[in-house]
Amino acid sequence: MIKAFFEPTSKRRRGFPSETNVKRGLIRTVHGDKVLHEKLGRNDPCPCNSDRSF
């Protein structure tokens, strides 16, 4: 019974699809190095893992 209570939380900790498949943004070249910017969606979790929406 207790295991079933905690099971949904453990599934969430593995990562949302939006965290594992981050939408990629612009690719810039700075001094010969490529800089990749990640775009976060409106309802994606906060990158600081505070369980808030970004």
Backbone torsions as a table, in degrees:
resi	resn	phi	psi	omega
1	MET	NA	-44.1	-179.2
2	ILE	-67.9	-37.9	179.4
3	LYS	-61.1	-40.9	178.6
4	ALA	-65.1	-30.2	179.3
5	PHE	-68.2	-39.4	-176.5
6	PHE	-90.9	-7.8	-175.6
7	GLU	-61.6	-46.3	179.7
8	PRO	-60.7	-33.9	179.4
9	THR	-67.1	-41.1	-179.2
10	SER	-66.4	-32.2	177.0
11	LYS	-67.9	-36.6	179.6
12	ARG	-68.6	-32.5	-176.8
13	ARG	-67.8	-21.0	-179.5
14	ARG	-67.8	-23.7	178.8
15	GLY	121.7	138.6	176.2
16	PHE	-76.7	156.4	176.6
17	PRO	-56.9	-31.9	179.9
18	SER	-70.7	-23.6	176.9
19	GLU	-80.9	-37.6	-176.7
20	THR	-80.9	-32.9	178.4
21	ASN	-114.1	72.9	-176.2
22	VAL	-69.8	133.3	176.6
23	LYS	-67.5	130.4	-177.4
24	ARG	-91.2	145.0	-177.8
25	GLY	-109.1	-136.5	-175.7
26	LEU	-73.4	146.0	172.6
27	ILE	-113.3	117.7	179.1
28	ARG	-111.8	157.1	174.3
29	THR	-112.2	119.9	179.6
30	VAL	-122.0	112.3	179.5
31	HIS	54.0	40.6	178.0
32	GLY	84.9	-9.4	178.7
33	ASP	-101.0	138.8	177.6
34	LYS	-83.0	131.8	177.7
35	VAL	-113.2	123.0	-178.1
36	LEU	-107.4	125.2	179.1
37	HIS	-100.5	133.8	177.9
38	GLU	-94.0	138.7	176.4
39	LYS	-102.2	128.5	175.8
40	LEU	-101.9	137.7	179.4
41	GLY	-79.1	174.3	-175.7
42	ARG	-64.2	-39.2	-176.4
43	ASN	-106.2	13.6	176.7
44	ASP	-70.6	149.3	177.9
45	PRO	-66.1	152.7	-179.5
46	CYS	-62.1	137.7	-179.2
47	PRO	-64.9	-15.2	179.6
48	CYS	-86.9	5.3	178.5
49	ASN	61.3	38.0	179.6
50	SER	-93.3	9.8	-179.4
51	ASP	63.3	19.6	174.2
52	ARG	-103.4	156.0	175.8
53	SER	-80.4	145.7	-178.5
54	PHE	-85.2	NA	NA
